[in-house]
Amino acid sequence: MSKLQRTKLLYALILALAACVVTFAWRTHVIRQWLNETEEYISQLTEDFDRQQQRNNELHNEIAMLLDELWQEPSGDASNPEHERVIEYVLRLAPERLREVFDEDVTLNPPEEFVFLPRNRILVSGQWYCSVYEIDVTLDAIFSYSLWDDRLSVSLRSYAPFGRDDWEWGEPWYSPNRHWWDREHSLEIVPVRFYDMCPNTFETTYITEYLSGEAFAGEFAYFAYKHLNRIIADAWFVDTILYVNLHRNESMRMSSGTTGEYIFYRTLLYSIASVPGIDAFVVMIDGWREATFGGHGAAFRDIYLINPSGS
């Protein structure tokens, strides 16, 4: 190889090496720039997460305060003049309106058993002798009321036991005796299972809490919020039927995709069904029976019967 050829080869190697150095330096610069941008992005995500976590904590505290306020305020104020007028009007109007529905006389229970619900509604109970089946039936009905220019109007919103077309007569609605509202449990200590469900396997686990029978409604709402993240506005018994009235915001709070809604739904039902001594339970949202929840049209049934295993 001649000297000229060797010189050309050397220049070519130098140029190739220089190109490699330049390429390496450019790629190093690009990688460093990408790392800096990634670091800034992660830092921004961390700040956003911290802000969101702070907001979640604030919302959590707001919900906890709301739950406390709900339990500090009684469902009905007997000294409220408007409530007194509503009760008087319902006592006069409801039997006539229910007779139009059942085509037979209905006897209302004492007004002390009525429950005032949010958004100007009142839940009343009564007795009706069904001549077709020749049995006495305990029923309940929800009336809405409004006061305009000192004029009171009341209208029937819903009633039971005719909440479902496929209803079959029988326990626990059959009752020859009068029922009453009660927020206390008959047991002194009430063991209740609060369920959790794995979103991947749908396997269920539970934590057992021992509630005070005397303060059952309030403690049941407290532990439902703690373990299920559900806000219960009120809970009461009608004989062996447990009514659970969810807060009006629960309809949208349970909207978290089909899997999330299924988990919210099942864990709530399992937990309520674990309450000892009940034959059935009713789940309402803001006083509405068969209420829908979530974003996929799911709805609570009118009544859930408890099977012998209690599940």
NORTALIN-V507056 format. One record per pair of residues at least 24 apart in sequence whose C-alpha atoms are under 10 Angstrom apart, sorted by sequence separation. I is the first residue (numbers start at 1). J is the second residue. If there is no record, write none. Layout:
# NORTALIN-V507056
I;J
I;J
This chain:
# NORTALIN-V507056
87;111
104;128
105;129
106;130
120;144
121;145
137;161
187;211
188;212
189;213
190;214
220;244
221;245
229;253
230;254
280;304
281;305
87;112
104;129
105;130
117;142
119;144
120;145
121;146
187;212
188;213
189;214
221;246
229;254
279;304
280;305
281;306
102;128
104;130
114;140
116;142
117;143
118;144
119;145
120;146
185;211
186;212
187;213
188;214
189;215
190;216
194;220
279;305
280;306
84;111
87;114
102;129
103;130
104;131
114;141
115;142
116;143
117;144
119;146
120;147
185;212
186;213
187;214
188;215
189;216
217;244
278;305
279;306
280;307
98;126
102;130
114;142
116;144
184;212
185;213
186;214
188;216
192;220
244;272
265;293
278;306
279;307
87;116
99;128
109;138
184;213
185;214
187;216
194;223
195;224
243;272
265;294
277;306
279;308
86;116
94;124
98;128
108;138
109;139
183;213
184;214
185;215
186;216
190;220
193;223
194;224
242;272
264;294
280;310
95;126
106;137
107;138
108;139
109;140
183;214
184;215
185;216
192;223
196;227
242;273
269;300
273;304
279;310
90;122
94;126
106;138
107;139
108;140
122;154
137;169
183;215
184;216
185;217
194;226
195;227
196;228
261;293
262;294
273;305
274;306
278;310
83;116
91;124
106;139
121;154
137;170
183;216
184;217
194;227
195;228
242;275
261;294
265;298
273;306
277;310
78;112
86;120
90;124
120;154
121;155
122;156
123;157
125;159
135;169
138;172
139;173
182;216
183;217
184;218
193;227
194;228
230;264
251;285
260;294
261;295
265;299
272;306
273;307
276;310
86;121
87;122
121;156
122;157
123;158
124;159
125;160
135;170
137;172
138;173
139;174
182;217
183;218
228;263
229;264
242;277
250;285
251;286
261;296
265;300
269;304
274;309
275;310
76;112
86;122
121;157
123;159
133;169
137;173
138;174
139;175
228;264
240;276
241;277
242;278
248;284
249;285
250;286
258;294
262;298
273;309
274;310
275;311
83;120
87;124
136;173
137;174
138;175
240;277
241;278
242;279
243;280
244;281
245;282
246;283
247;284
248;285
249;286
257;294
258;295
261;298
273;310
274;311
76;114
77;115
136;174
137;175
138;176
230;268
239;277
240;278
241;279
242;280
243;281
244;282
245;283
246;284
247;285
248;286
255;293
256;294
257;295
258;296
272;310
273;311
75;114
76;115
77;116
83;122
135;174
136;175
137;176
138;177
139;178
228;267
229;268
239;278
240;279
241;280
242;281
243;282
244;283
245;284
246;285
247;286
248;287
254;293
255;294
256;295
257;296
272;311
75;115
76;116
135;175
136;176
137;177
138;178
139;179
227;267
228;268
238;278
239;279
240;280
241;281
242;282
243;283
244;284
245;285
246;286
247;287
248;288
251;291
252;292
253;293
254;294
255;295
256;296
258;298
270;310
271;311
74;115
75;116
76;117
135;176
136;177
137;178
138;179
227;268
237;278
240;281
241;282
242;283
243;284
244;285
245;286
246;287
251;292
252;293
253;294
254;295
255;296
270;311
74;116
75;117
76;118
136;178
244;286
245;287
246;288
250;292
251;293
252;294
253;295
255;297
269;311
75;118
98;141
228;271
238;281
244;287
245;288
250;293
251;294
252;295
255;298
224;268
227;271
237;281
243;287
245;289
249;293
250;294
251;295
76;122
75;122
94;141
128;175
129;176
224;271
235;282
251;298
94;142
127;175
128;176
224;272
235;283
251;299
94;143
127;176
235;284
127;177
234;284
127;178
183;234
184;235
185;236
220;271
233;284
126;178
127;179
183;235
184;236
185;237
220;272
232;284
233;285
234;286
90;143
125;178
126;179
182;235
183;236
184;237
232;285
233;286
234;287
90;144
125;179
126;180
181;235
182;236
183;237
232;286
233;287
90;145
125;180
181;236
182;237
183;238
185;240
220;275
89;145
125;181
180;236
181;237
182;238
86;143
124;181
180;237
181;238
182;239
185;242
202;259
86;144
97;155
98;156
101;159
179;237
180;238
181;239
86;145
97;156
179;238
180;239
183;242
200;259
204;263
86;146
93;153
94;154
102;162
178;238
179;239
181;241
182;242
183;243
199;259
202;262
243;303
86;147
93;154
94;155
98;159
178;239
179;240
181;242
199;260
202;263
206;267
242;303
85;147
93;155
94;156
181;243
204;266
205;267
241;303
242;304
89;152
90;153
93;156
197;260
199;262
204;267
208;271
241;304
82;146
89;153
90;154
175;239
199;263
202;266
206;270
207;271
241;305
82;147
89;154
90;155
197;262
198;263
206;271
241;306
86;152
90;156
113;179
114;180
115;181
173;239
197;263
204;270
208;274
85;152
86;153
113;180
114;181
172;239
173;240
196;263
197;264
86;154
110;178
112;180
113;181
172;240
173;241
195;263
196;264
109;178
112;181
113;182
172;241
195;264
197;266
82;152
108;178
109;179
110;180
196;266
197;267
109;180
195;266
196;267
195;267
196;268
194;267
195;268
193;267
194;268
195;269
196;270
194;269
195;270
196;271
194;270
195;271
193;270
194;271
195;272
193;271
194;272
192;271
193;272
194;273
195;274
192;272
193;273
194;274
192;273
193;274
194;275
192;274
193;275
191;274
192;275
193;276
191;275
192;276
190;275
191;276
190;276
190;277
187;276
185;275
186;276
187;277
185;276
186;277
185;277
140;238
138;238
172;278
173;279
172;279
173;280
171;279
172;280
171;280
125;238
118;233
117;233
117;234
115;236
113;238
163;289
164;290
163;290
117;245
118;247
119;248
160;289
118;248
158;288
159;289
157;288
158;289
172;305
171;305
167;302
167;303
164;301
163;301
164;302
163;302
164;303
162;302
163;303
161;302
160;302
161;303
160;303
142;287
71;217
72;218
142;288
71;218
142;289
70;218
68;218
71;221
67;218
71;222
67;221
68;222
67;222
64;222
67;225
75;233
75;234
74;234
64;225
70;231
71;232
63;225
64;226
70;232
71;233
70;233
71;234
67;231
69;233
70;234
123;287
66;231
67;232
68;233
121;286
122;287
67;233
121;287
64;231
66;233
119;286
121;288
63;231
118;286
119;287
60;229
117;286
118;287
117;287
116;287
117;288
70;247
67;247
